[in-house]
Amino acid sequence: RLITMDQILYFRSDNKYTSVVTADGEALIRVSLRELIEQLDPAVFWQVHRHTVVNANAIAGLLRDAQGHLRIKLRQRSETLAVSDSHAARFRAM
């Protein structure tokens, strides 16, 4: 199925594959997250963890878990995404 870039909420790496997550499902592609990052617009798609790249337009807000780590709340999905300490600086101004 064809998925447009604006439908993508986030990418999550899974070994040699990458999950493309949209509001209504997921699809697997045979491209590593590292290769994919080189092709994405860094103003729109932000790496937030070693295994996760999120569409900045899909972010509804930020939460802190019980340990004080940042988590991203998405607009169209119920799960939250972990933000690694090395990528947390991007969100300090928010």
Secondary structure, DSSP 8 states (H G I E B T S, - for coil): ----GGGEEEEEEETTEEEEEETTEEEEESS-HHHHHHHS-TTTEEEEETTEEEEGGGEEEEEE-TTS-EEEEESS-S-EEE--GGGGGGGTT-
